[in-house]
Amino acid sequence: MRGSFRAMLALALCWGLVCTAHAQKIYGPGVTDTTIKIGQTMPYSGPAASYSVLGRVEVALFEAINEQGGINGRKVTLLSFDDAYSPPKTSEQTRKLVEQEGVLGIFGTQGTPTAAAIQKYLAAKKMVFLSPSGASRLNDPTHDPYMLPIYTSYRTEAVVYGRYIAQTKPDAKVAVLYQNDDFGKDYLGGLKEGLGPKGDTMIVKTASYEVTDPTIDSQLVSLKESGANVFVDIATPRAGIQAIRRTHEMGWRPLHIIPYTIASISDVLKPAGLGAATGLISAAVQRDPNDPAWANDPQVLAYRAFMAKRLPGVDPTNLIAILGYIEGNIMAQILRQCGDEITSENIIRQATKLQNYDVPMLLPGVHLDIRPNDYAGIRTMRLQRFDGTRWVGFGDLIGEK
């Protein structure tokens, strides 16, 4: 009897230890039973300040989530600091977020050069970094498993444009303007890939610019003089506005293609001139509140209600605002799935479970698909053409399988 009792006692103790282990909460920095603190830098000033609406939307989204009880009972604080789109400032502000504010990780820092500036620092600390940049150097799960780009890769998008040109204008003469960094070079490489074997001969002229350049007039003159009838304009907003406006003023009328990063009507096309922008080709992953087809769509109505309540001064049709809403919802879902194990390692594990996952405001058929060996989360897009008032989608979804 005594031996049996001891055995039962030992079994009970072991079971208690197992239950305790299963109930154990595992936290990274910035996490308590009631809070989760994450950080980001945004260009609230400087040459890419129009992107700052991303941060404003994301902060507002987590405030709304907190008012509804937070995530698994925890309130999320998103600290969003200005980096002026300057890599040295990004490094300085990120160190402040990590070393002084003690954040769990970095989410949503905008810009390829700025993300690249803090990549090694965060990797050395094994701290998760979720970024909207689609640069290939930021998507290397083997060597940098904590760096998670969550959108379409720039190369994938550019391949889509290259294939479209090759199919619709097989004898095209292509001119390319690109930002002289990983952002621009990835697009250029993907464009050549999409154009196929004749890519090197179809591209008759390329010209680069620095993000700090005040104008790109000389580049546009040289591109026009090349005789190109297709213009692929790989720019961020300030240069994109100039390129659209000046191309029109110069009387140059090529097939003009722009990346989705500068397809915002309110922030880019209106300042450039809607007449000058008419006929532009781009690609989309998101529902467009400008499109009457989505007027009564529940996701669009929920998004519009959120914007009206939280950011009444921001145009809800602003593409950058929509992308911020998508990004914020992705981050929130990953944190929900983490449960009580809120660490960089588990964030990555949970993110790579988001395959064929529907995110609010993505187009039907466009899903989040984060894979253990390829973190680029969105792999399909739809081409669209600007008709002078709104973007009009055409064709089927295209991209990677």
Contacts in CASP RR format, 6 or more apart in sequence:
PFRMAT RR
TARGET T0000
AUTHOR 0000-0000-0000
METHOD contacts of the structure
MODEL  1
MRGSFRAMLALALCWGLVCTAHAQKIYGPGVTDTTIKIGQTMPYSGPAAS
YSVLGRVEVALFEAINEQGGINGRKVTLLSFDDAYSPPKTSEQTRKLVEQ
EGVLGIFGTQGTPTAAAIQKYLAAKKMVFLSPSGASRLNDPTHDPYMLPI
YTSYRTEAVVYGRYIAQTKPDAKVAVLYQNDDFGKDYLGGLKEGLGPKGD
TMIVKTASYEVTDPTIDSQLVSLKESGANVFVDIATPRAGIQAIRRTHEM
GWRPLHIIPYTIASISDVLKPAGLGAATGLISAAVQRDPNDPAWANDPQV
LAYRAFMAKRLPGVDPTNLIAILGYIEGNIMAQILRQCGDEITSENIIRQ
ATKLQNYDVPMLLPGVHLDIRPNDYAGIRTMRLQRFDGTRWVGFGDLIGE
K
24 340 0 8 1.000
25 33 0 8 1.000
25 340 0 8 1.000
25 341 0 8 1.000
26 340 0 8 1.000
26 341 0 8 1.000
26 342 0 8 1.000
26 343 0 8 1.000
26 346 0 8 1.000
27 342 0 8 1.000
27 343 0 8 1.000
28 104 0 8 1.000
28 342 0 8 1.000
28 343 0 8 1.000
28 344 0 8 1.000
29 102 0 8 1.000
29 103 0 8 1.000
29 104 0 8 1.000
29 105 0 8 1.000
30 36 0 8 1.000
30 37 0 8 1.000
30 102 0 8 1.000
30 103 0 8 1.000
30 104 0 8 1.000
31 37 0 8 1.000
31 74 0 8 1.000
31 104 0 8 1.000
31 342 0 8 1.000
32 74 0 8 1.000
33 74 0 8 1.000
34 73 0 8 1.000
34 74 0 8 1.000
34 75 0 8 1.000
35 74 0 8 1.000
35 75 0 8 1.000
35 76 0 8 1.000
35 77 0 8 1.000
36 71 0 8 1.000
36 74 0 8 1.000
36 75 0 8 1.000
36 76 0 8 1.000
36 77 0 8 1.000
36 104 0 8 1.000
36 335 0 8 1.000
36 342 0 8 1.000
37 76 0 8 1.000
37 77 0 8 1.000
37 79 0 8 1.000
37 101 0 8 1.000
37 102 0 8 1.000
37 103 0 8 1.000
37 104 0 8 1.000
38 76 0 8 1.000
38 77 0 8 1.000
38 78 0 8 1.000
38 79 0 8 1.000
38 103 0 8 1.000
38 104 0 8 1.000
38 105 0 8 1.000
38 106 0 8 1.000
38 107 0 8 1.000
38 331 0 8 1.000
39 78 0 8 1.000
39 79 0 8 1.000
39 80 0 8 1.000
39 81 0 8 1.000
39 97 0 8 1.000
39 101 0 8 1.000
39 103 0 8 1.000
39 105 0 8 1.000
39 106 0 8 1.000
39 107 0 8 1.000
40 55 0 8 1.000
40 58 0 8 1.000
40 78 0 8 1.000
40 79 0 8 1.000
40 80 0 8 1.000
40 81 0 8 1.000
40 97 0 8 1.000
40 106 0 8 1.000
40 107 0 8 1.000
40 108 0 8 1.000
40 109 0 8 1.000
40 110 0 8 1.000
41 80 0 8 1.000
41 81 0 8 1.000
41 82 0 8 1.000
41 83 0 8 1.000
41 89 0 8 1.000
41 90 0 8 1.000
41 93 0 8 1.000
41 94 0 8 1.000
41 97 0 8 1.000
41 106 0 8 1.000
41 109 0 8 1.000
41 110 0 8 1.000
41 114 0 8 1.000
42 51 0 8 1.000
42 52 0 8 1.000
42 54 0 8 1.000
42 55 0 8 1.000
42 80 0 8 1.000
42 81 0 8 1.000
42 82 0 8 1.000
42 83 0 8 1.000
42 109 0 8 1.000
42 110 0 8 1.000
43 49 0 8 1.000
43 51 0 8 1.000
43 52 0 8 1.000
43 82 0 8 1.000
43 83 0 8 1.000
43 84 0 8 1.000
43 85 0 8 1.000
43 110 0 8 1.000
43 111 0 8 1.000
43 114 0 8 1.000
44 52 0 8 1.000
44 82 0 8 1.000
44 84 0 8 1.000
45 82 0 8 1.000
45 84 0 8 1.000
46 84 0 8 1.000
46 85 0 8 1.000
46 86 0 8 1.000
47 85 0 8 1.000
47 211 0 8 1.000
47 212 0 8 1.000
47 236 0 8 1.000
47 238 0 8 1.000
48 85 0 8 1.000
48 110 0 8 1.000
48 111 0 8 1.000
48 211 0 8 1.000
48 236 0 8 1.000
48 237 0 8 1.000
48 238 0 8 1.000
49 85 0 8 1.000
50 237 0 8 1.000
50 238 0 8 1.000
50 264 0 8 1.000
50 267 0 8 1.000
50 268 0 8 1.000
50 320 0 8 1.000
51 85 0 8 1.000
51 110 0 8 1.000
51 111 0 8 1.000
51 236 0 8 1.000
51 237 0 8 1.000
51 320 0 8 1.000
52 110 0 8 1.000
53 267 0 8 1.000
53 314 0 8 1.000
53 318 0 8 1.000
53 320 0 8 1.000
53 321 0 8 1.000
53 324 0 8 1.000
54 108 0 8 1.000
54 110 0 8 1.000
54 132 0 8 1.000
54 320 0 8 1.000
54 321 0 8 1.000
54 323 0 8 1.000
54 324 0 8 1.000
54 327 0 8 1.000
55 80 0 8 1.000
55 108 0 8 1.000
55 110 0 8 1.000
55 324 0 8 1.000
56 80 0 8 1.000
56 311 0 8 1.000
56 314 0 8 1.000
57 307 0 8 1.000
57 311 0 8 1.000
57 314 0 8 1.000
57 321 0 8 1.000
57 324 0 8 1.000
57 325 0 8 1.000
57 328 0 8 1.000
58 78 0 8 1.000
58 80 0 8 1.000
58 107 0 8 1.000
58 108 0 8 1.000
58 324 0 8 1.000
58 327 0 8 1.000
58 328 0 8 1.000
58 331 0 8 1.000
59 78 0 8 1.000
59 80 0 8 1.000
60 306 0 8 1.000
60 310 0 8 1.000
60 311 0 8 1.000
61 306 0 8 1.000
61 310 0 8 1.000
61 324 0 8 1.000
61 325 0 8 1.000
61 328 0 8 1.000
61 329 0 8 1.000
61 332 0 8 1.000
62 76 0 8 1.000
62 77 0 8 1.000
62 78 0 8 1.000
62 328 0 8 1.000
62 332 0 8 1.000
63 310 0 8 1.000
64 306 0 8 1.000
64 309 0 8 1.000
64 310 0 8 1.000
65 71 0 8 1.000
65 76 0 8 1.000
65 332 0 8 1.000
66 75 0 8 1.000
66 76 0 8 1.000
69 75 0 8 1.000
70 76 0 8 1.000
71 332 0 8 1.000
71 335 0 8 1.000
71 336 0 8 1.000
72 335 0 8 1.000
72 336 0 8 1.000
72 338 0 8 1.000
72 339 0 8 1.000
72 340 0 8 1.000
76 332 0 8 1.000
76 335 0 8 1.000
78 107 0 8 1.000
79 97 0 8 1.000
79 101 0 8 1.000
79 103 0 8 1.000
81 93 0 8 1.000
81 96 0 8 1.000
81 97 0 8 1.000
82 89 0 8 1.000
82 93 0 8 1.000
83 89 0 8 1.000
83 90 0 8 1.000
83 92 0 8 1.000
83 93 0 8 1.000
83 109 0 8 1.000
83 114 0 8 1.000
85 110 0 8 1.000
85 111 0 8 1.000
85 113 0 8 1.000
85 114 0 8 1.000
85 211 0 8 1.000
86 114 0 8 1.000
87 113 0 8 1.000
87 114 0 8 1.000
87 116 0 8 1.000
87 117 0 8 1.000
88 117 0 8 1.000
90 109 0 8 1.000
90 114 0 8 1.000
90 115 0 8 1.000
90 117 0 8 1.000
90 118 0 8 1.000
91 117 0 8 1.000
91 118 0 8 1.000
91 121 0 8 1.000
94 106 0 8 1.000
94 109 0 8 1.000
94 118 0 8 1.000
94 121 0 8 1.000
94 122 0 8 1.000
95 121 0 8 1.000
97 103 0 8 1.000
97 106 0 8 1.000
98 105 0 8 1.000
98 106 0 8 1.000
98 122 0 8 1.000
98 125 0 8 1.000
98 127 0 8 1.000
104 127 0 8 1.000
104 128 0 8 1.000
104 342 0 8 1.000
104 344 0 8 1.000
105 122 0 8 1.000
105 127 0 8 1.000
105 128 0 8 1.000
105 129 0 8 1.000
105 344 0 8 1.000
106 118 0 8 1.000
106 122 0 8 1.000
106 127 0 8 1.000
106 128 0 8 1.000
106 129 0 8 1.000
106 130 0 8 1.000
106 131 0 8 1.000
107 129 0 8 1.000
107 130 0 8 1.000
107 327 0 8 1.000
107 328 0 8 1.000
107 331 0 8 1.000
108 130 0 8 1.000
108 131 0 8 1.000
108 132 0 8 1.000
108 327 0 8 1.000
108 331 0 8 1.000
109 115 0 8 1.000
109 118 0 8 1.000
109 129 0 8 1.000
109 131 0 8 1.000
110 132 0 8 1.000
110 133 0 8 1.000
111 131 0 8 1.000
111 132 0 8 1.000
111 133 0 8 1.000
111 183 0 8 1.000
112 133 0 8 1.000
112 134 0 8 1.000
112 135 0 8 1.000
112 138 0 8 1.000
112 181 0 8 1.000
112 182 0 8 1.000
112 183 0 8 1.000
113 181 0 8 1.000
113 182 0 8 1.000
113 183 0 8 1.000
113 211 0 8 1.000
115 129 0 8 1.000
115 131 0 8 1.000
115 133 0 8 1.000
115 135 0 8 1.000
115 138 0 8 1.000
116 135 0 8 1.000
116 137 0 8 1.000
116 138 0 8 1.000
116 182 0 8 1.000
118 129 0 8 1.000
119 129 0 8 1.000
119 137 0 8 1.000
119 138 0 8 1.000
119 144 0 8 1.000
119 147 0 8 1.000
122 128 0 8 1.000
122 129 0 8 1.000
122 146 0 8 1.000
122 147 0 8 1.000
123 129 0 8 1.000
123 144 0 8 1.000
123 146 0 8 1.000
123 147 0 8 1.000
126 146 0 8 1.000
126 344 0 8 1.000
126 345 0 8 1.000
127 146 0 8 1.000
127 344 0 8 1.000
128 146 0 8 1.000
128 148 0 8 1.000
128 344 0 8 1.000
128 347 0 8 1.000
128 348 0 8 1.000
129 146 0 8 1.000
129 147 0 8 1.000
129 148 0 8 1.000
130 148 0 8 1.000
130 149 0 8 1.000
130 150 0 8 1.000
130 330 0 8 1.000
130 331 0 8 1.000
130 334 0 8 1.000
130 347 0 8 1.000
130 351 0 8 1.000
131 138 0 8 1.000
131 147 0 8 1.000
131 148 0 8 1.000
131 149 0 8 1.000
131 150 0 8 1.000
132 149 0 8 1.000
132 150 0 8 1.000
132 151 0 8 1.000
132 323 0 8 1.000
132 327 0 8 1.000
133 149 0 8 1.000
133 151 0 8 1.000
133 183 0 8 1.000
134 149 0 8 1.000
134 151 0 8 1.000
134 152 0 8 1.000
134 153 0 8 1.000
134 154 0 8 1.000
134 183 0 8 1.000
134 186 0 8 1.000
134 376 0 8 1.000
135 149 0 8 1.000
135 153 0 8 1.000
135 154 0 8 1.000
135 182 0 8 1.000
135 183 0 8 1.000
135 186 0 8 1.000
136 153 0 8 1.000
136 154 0 8 1.000
136 155 0 8 1.000
136 182 0 8 1.000
136 186 0 8 1.000
137 182 0 8 1.000
138 144 0 8 1.000
138 147 0 8 1.000
138 149 0 8 1.000
138 182 0 8 1.000
139 147 0 8 1.000
139 149 0 8 1.000
139 153 0 8 1.000
139 374 0 8 1.000
139 375 0 8 1.000
139 376 0 8 1.000
140 147 0 8 1.000
141 372 0 8 1.000
141 373 0 8 1.000
141 374 0 8 1.000
141 375 0 8 1.000
142 373 0 8 1.000
145 348 0 8 1.000
146 344 0 8 1.000
146 348 0 8 1.000
147 375 0 8 1.000
148 347 0 8 1.000
148 348 0 8 1.000
148 351 0 8 1.000
148 370 0 8 1.000
148 375 0 8 1.000
149 375 0 8 1.000
149 376 0 8 1.000
149 377 0 8 1.000
150 327 0 8 1.000
150 330 0 8 1.000
150 351 0 8 1.000
150 368 0 8 1.000
150 370 0 8 1.000
150 375 0 8 1.000
150 377 0 8 1.000
150 378 0 8 1.000
151 285 0 8 1.000
151 323 0 8 1.000
151 327 0 8 1.000
151 376 0 8 1.000
151 377 0 8 1.000
151 378 0 8 1.000
152 260 0 8 1.000
152 285 0 8 1.000
152 376 0 8 1.000
152 377 0 8 1.000
152 378 0 8 1.000
152 379 0 8 1.000
152 381 0 8 1.000
153 186 0 8 1.000
153 376 0 8 1.000
154 183 0 8 1.000
154 184 0 8 1.000
154 186 0 8 1.000
154 187 0 8 1.000
154 190 0 8 1.000
154 259 0 8 1.000
155 186 0 8 1.000
155 187 0 8 1.000
155 189 0 8 1.000
155 190 0 8 1.000
155 193 0 8 1.000
156 190 0 8 1.000
156 376 0 8 1.000
156 379 0 8 1.000
156 399 0 8 1.000
156 400 0 8 1.000
157 187 0 8 1.000
157 259 0 8 1.000
157 260 0 8 1.000
157 283 0 8 1.000
157 381 0 8 1.000
158 186 0 8 1.000
158 187 0 8 1.000
158 188 0 8 1.000
158 189 0 8 1.000
158 190 0 8 1.000
158 191 0 8 1.000
158 193 0 8 1.000
158 194 0 8 1.000
158 234 0 8 1.000
158 259 0 8 1.000
159 190 0 8 1.000
159 191 0 8 1.000
159 193 0 8 1.000
159 194 0 8 1.000
159 399 0 8 1.000
160 194 0 8 1.000
160 283 0 8 1.000
160 381 0 8 1.000
160 383 0 8 1.000
160 398 0 8 1.000
160 399 0 8 1.000
161 191 0 8 1.000
161 194 0 8 1.000
161 232 0 8 1.000
161 257 0 8 1.000
161 281 0 8 1.000
161 283 0 8 1.000
162 190 0 8 1.000
162 191 0 8 1.000
162 193 0 8 1.000
162 194 0 8 1.000
162 195 0 8 1.000
162 196 0 8 1.000
163 194 0 8 1.000
163 195 0 8 1.000
163 398 0 8 1.000
164 281 0 8 1.000
164 383 0 8 1.000
165 172 0 8 1.000
165 174 0 8 1.000
165 195 0 8 1.000
165 202 0 8 1.000
165 230 0 8 1.000
165 255 0 8 1.000
165 257 0 8 1.000
166 172 0 8 1.000
166 194 0 8 1.000
166 195 0 8 1.000
166 196 0 8 1.000
166 198 0 8 1.000
166 199 0 8 1.000
166 202 0 8 1.000
169 229 0 8 1.000
169 230 0 8 1.000
169 255 0 8 1.000
170 198 0 8 1.000
172 202 0 8 1.000
172 228 0 8 1.000
172 229 0 8 1.000
172 230 0 8 1.000
172 255 0 8 1.000
173 202 0 8 1.000
173 204 0 8 1.000
173 226 0 8 1.000
173 227 0 8 1.000
173 228 0 8 1.000
173 229 0 8 1.000
173 230 0 8 1.000
174 191 0 8 1.000
174 195 0 8 1.000
174 199 0 8 1.000
174 202 0 8 1.000
174 203 0 8 1.000
174 204 0 8 1.000
174 228 0 8 1.000
174 230 0 8 1.000
174 231 0 8 1.000
174 232 0 8 1.000
175 203 0 8 1.000
175 204 0 8 1.000
175 205 0 8 1.000
175 206 0 8 1.000
175 207 0 8 1.000
175 223 0 8 1.000
175 224 0 8 1.000
175 226 0 8 1.000
175 227 0 8 1.000
175 228 0 8 1.000
175 230 0 8 1.000
175 231 0 8 1.000
175 232 0 8 1.000
175 254 0 8 1.000
176 188 0 8 1.000
176 191 0 8 1.000
176 203 0 8 1.000
176 205 0 8 1.000
176 206 0 8 1.000
176 207 0 8 1.000
176 223 0 8 1.000
176 231 0 8 1.000
176 232 0 8 1.000
176 234 0 8 1.000
177 206 0 8 1.000
177 207 0 8 1.000
177 208 0 8 1.000
177 209 0 8 1.000
177 216 0 8 1.000
177 219 0 8 1.000
177 220 0 8 1.000
177 223 0 8 1.000
177 231 0 8 1.000
177 232 0 8 1.000
177 233 0 8 1.000
177 234 0 8 1.000
177 235 0 8 1.000
177 239 0 8 1.000
177 243 0 8 1.000
178 184 0 8 1.000
178 185 0 8 1.000
178 187 0 8 1.000
178 188 0 8 1.000
178 206 0 8 1.000
178 207 0 8 1.000
178 208 0 8 1.000
178 209 0 8 1.000
178 234 0 8 1.000
178 235 0 8 1.000
179 208 0 8 1.000
179 209 0 8 1.000
179 210 0 8 1.000
179 211 0 8 1.000
179 234 0 8 1.000
179 235 0 8 1.000
179 236 0 8 1.000
179 239 0 8 1.000
180 208 0 8 1.000
180 209 0 8 1.000
180 210 0 8 1.000
181 211 0 8 1.000
183 234 0 8 1.000
183 236 0 8 1.000
184 208 0 8 1.000
184 234 0 8 1.000
187 232 0 8 1.000
187 234 0 8 1.000
187 259 0 8 1.000
188 206 0 8 1.000
188 234 0 8 1.000
191 203 0 8 1.000
191 232 0 8 1.000
192 199 0 8 1.000
192 200 0 8 1.000
192 203 0 8 1.000
195 202 0 8 1.000
195 203 0 8 1.000
204 226 0 8 1.000
204 227 0 8 1.000
204 228 0 8 1.000
205 222 0 8 1.000
205 223 0 8 1.000
205 226 0 8 1.000
205 227 0 8 1.000
205 228 0 8 1.000
207 216 0 8 1.000
207 219 0 8 1.000
207 220 0 8 1.000
207 222 0 8 1.000
207 223 0 8 1.000
208 219 0 8 1.000
209 216 0 8 1.000
209 219 0 8 1.000
209 235 0 8 1.000
209 239 0 8 1.000
211 236 0 8 1.000
211 239 0 8 1.000
213 239 0 8 1.000
215 242 0 8 1.000
216 235 0 8 1.000
216 239 0 8 1.000
216 242 0 8 1.000
216 243 0 8 1.000
216 246 0 8 1.000
217 242 0 8 1.000
217 246 0 8 1.000
220 242 0 8 1.000
220 243 0 8 1.000
220 246 0 8 1.000
220 247 0 8 1.000
220 250 0 8 1.000
220 252 0 8 1.000
221 250 0 8 1.000
223 231 0 8 1.000
224 247 0 8 1.000
224 250 0 8 1.000
224 252 0 8 1.000
228 254 0 8 1.000
229 254 0 8 1.000
229 255 0 8 1.000
230 254 0 8 1.000
230 255 0 8 1.000
230 257 0 8 1.000
231 247 0 8 1.000
231 252 0 8 1.000
231 254 0 8 1.000
231 255 0 8 1.000
231 256 0 8 1.000
231 257 0 8 1.000
232 257 0 8 1.000
233 240 0 8 1.000
233 243 0 8 1.000
233 244 0 8 1.000
233 247 0 8 1.000
233 256 0 8 1.000
233 257 0 8 1.000
233 258 0 8 1.000
233 259 0 8 1.000
233 262 0 8 1.000
234 259 0 8 1.000
235 243 0 8 1.000
235 258 0 8 1.000
235 259 0 8 1.000
235 262 0 8 1.000
236 261 0 8 1.000
236 262 0 8 1.000
237 262 0 8 1.000
237 264 0 8 1.000
237 267 0 8 1.000
237 268 0 8 1.000
240 258 0 8 1.000
240 262 0 8 1.000
240 268 0 8 1.000
240 272 0 8 1.000
241 268 0 8 1.000
241 271 0 8 1.000
241 272 0 8 1.000
242 272 0 8 1.000
244 256 0 8 1.000
244 258 0 8 1.000
244 268 0 8 1.000
244 269 0 8 1.000
244 272 0 8 1.000
244 273 0 8 1.000
244 276 0 8 1.000
244 277 0 8 1.000
244 280 0 8 1.000
245 272 0 8 1.000
245 273 0 8 1.000
245 276 0 8 1.000
247 254 0 8 1.000
247 256 0 8 1.000
247 276 0 8 1.000
248 273 0 8 1.000
248 275 0 8 1.000
248 276 0 8 1.000
249 276 0 8 1.000
255 281 0 8 1.000
256 279 0 8 1.000
256 280 0 8 1.000
256 281 0 8 1.000
257 280 0 8 1.000
257 281 0 8 1.000
257 282 0 8 1.000
258 280 0 8 1.000
258 281 0 8 1.000
258 282 0 8 1.000
259 282 0 8 1.000
259 283 0 8 1.000
260 282 0 8 1.000
260 283 0 8 1.000
260 284 0 8 1.000
260 285 0 8 1.000
260 319 0 8 1.000
260 381 0 8 1.000
262 268 0 8 1.000
263 269 0 8 1.000
263 280 0 8 1.000
263 282 0 8 1.000
263 283 0 8 1.000
263 284 0 8 1.000
263 319 0 8 1.000
263 384 0 8 1.000
263 391 0 8 1.000
264 318 0 8 1.000
264 319 0 8 1.000
264 320 0 8 1.000
265 290 0 8 1.000
265 317 0 8 1.000
265 318 0 8 1.000
265 319 0 8 1.000
265 386 0 8 1.000
265 390 0 8 1.000
265 391 0 8 1.000
266 315 0 8 1.000
266 317 0 8 1.000
266 318 0 8 1.000
266 319 0 8 1.000
267 318 0 8 1.000
267 319 0 8 1.000
267 320 0 8 1.000
268 277 0 8 1.000
269 277 0 8 1.000
269 280 0 8 1.000
269 386 0 8 1.000
274 388 0 8 1.000
274 389 0 8 1.000
275 388 0 8 1.000
277 386 0 8 1.000
277 388 0 8 1.000
278 386 0 8 1.000
278 387 0 8 1.000
278 388 0 8 1.000
279 385 0 8 1.000
279 386 0 8 1.000
279 387 0 8 1.000
279 388 0 8 1.000
280 385 0 8 1.000
280 386 0 8 1.000
281 383 0 8 1.000
281 384 0 8 1.000
281 385 0 8 1.000
282 383 0 8 1.000
282 384 0 8 1.000
282 386 0 8 1.000
282 391 0 8 1.000
283 381 0 8 1.000
283 382 0 8 1.000
283 383 0 8 1.000
283 384 0 8 1.000
284 363 0 8 1.000
284 381 0 8 1.000
284 382 0 8 1.000
284 384 0 8 1.000
284 391 0 8 1.000
284 393 0 8 1.000
285 362 0 8 1.000
285 363 0 8 1.000
285 366 0 8 1.000
285 378 0 8 1.000
285 380 0 8 1.000
285 381 0 8 1.000
285 382 0 8 1.000
286 319 0 8 1.000
286 322 0 8 1.000
286 323 0 8 1.000
286 326 0 8 1.000
286 361 0 8 1.000
286 362 0 8 1.000
286 363 0 8 1.000
287 294 0 8 1.000
287 297 0 8 1.000
287 299 0 8 1.000
287 300 0 8 1.000
287 322 0 8 1.000
287 361 0 8 1.000
287 362 0 8 1.000
287 363 0 8 1.000
288 294 0 8 1.000
288 317 0 8 1.000
288 390 0 8 1.000
288 391 0 8 1.000
289 300 0 8 1.000
289 303 0 8 1.000
289 304 0 8 1.000
289 316 0 8 1.000
289 317 0 8 1.000
289 322 0 8 1.000
290 317 0 8 1.000
290 389 0 8 1.000
290 390 0 8 1.000
290 391 0 8 1.000
291 390 0 8 1.000
291 391 0 8 1.000
291 392 0 8 1.000
294 300 0 8 1.000
299 360 0 8 1.000
299 361 0 8 1.000
300 361 0 8 1.000
302 360 0 8 1.000
303 316 0 8 1.000
303 322 0 8 1.000
303 325 0 8 1.000
303 360 0 8 1.000
303 361 0 8 1.000
304 316 0 8 1.000
306 325 0 8 1.000
307 314 0 8 1.000
307 316 0 8 1.000
307 321 0 8 1.000
308 316 0 8 1.000
311 321 0 8 1.000
314 321 0 8 1.000
315 321 0 8 1.000
322 361 0 8 1.000
325 360 0 8 1.000
325 361 0 8 1.000
326 359 0 8 1.000
326 360 0 8 1.000
326 361 0 8 1.000
326 362 0 8 1.000
329 359 0 8 1.000
329 360 0 8 1.000
329 361 0 8 1.000
330 354 0 8 1.000
330 359 0 8 1.000
330 368 0 8 1.000
333 354 0 8 1.000
333 357 0 8 1.000
333 359 0 8 1.000
334 347 0 8 1.000
334 350 0 8 1.000
334 351 0 8 1.000
334 354 0 8 1.000
335 342 0 8 1.000
335 347 0 8 1.000
337 350 0 8 1.000
337 353 0 8 1.000
338 346 0 8 1.000
338 347 0 8 1.000
338 350 0 8 1.000
351 370 0 8 1.000
351 375 0 8 1.000
352 370 0 8 1.000
352 371 0 8 1.000
352 372 0 8 1.000
352 375 0 8 1.000
354 368 0 8 1.000
354 369 0 8 1.000
354 370 0 8 1.000
354 377 0 8 1.000
355 367 0 8 1.000
355 368 0 8 1.000
355 369 0 8 1.000
355 370 0 8 1.000
355 371 0 8 1.000
356 367 0 8 1.000
356 368 0 8 1.000
356 369 0 8 1.000
357 367 0 8 1.000
357 368 0 8 1.000
357 369 0 8 1.000
358 367 0 8 1.000
358 368 0 8 1.000
359 367 0 8 1.000
359 368 0 8 1.000
362 368 0 8 1.000
362 378 0 8 1.000
363 382 0 8 1.000
363 397 0 8 1.000
365 380 0 8 1.000
365 397 0 8 1.000
366 378 0 8 1.000
366 380 0 8 1.000
366 381 0 8 1.000
366 382 0 8 1.000
366 397 0 8 1.000
367 378 0 8 1.000
367 380 0 8 1.000
368 377 0 8 1.000
368 378 0 8 1.000
369 377 0 8 1.000
369 378 0 8 1.000
369 379 0 8 1.000
370 376 0 8 1.000
370 377 0 8 1.000
379 399 0 8 1.000
379 400 0 8 1.000
379 401 0 8 1.000
380 397 0 8 1.000
380 398 0 8 1.000
380 399 0 8 1.000
380 400 0 8 1.000
381 397 0 8 1.000
381 398 0 8 1.000
381 399 0 8 1.000
382 393 0 8 1.000
382 394 0 8 1.000
382 395 0 8 1.000
382 396 0 8 1.000
382 397 0 8 1.000
382 398 0 8 1.000
383 393 0 8 1.000
383 394 0 8 1.000
383 395 0 8 1.000
383 398 0 8 1.000
384 391 0 8 1.000
384 392 0 8 1.000
384 393 0 8 1.000
384 394 0 8 1.000
385 391 0 8 1.000
385 392 0 8 1.000
385 393 0 8 1.000
385 394 0 8 1.000
386 392 0 8 1.000
END
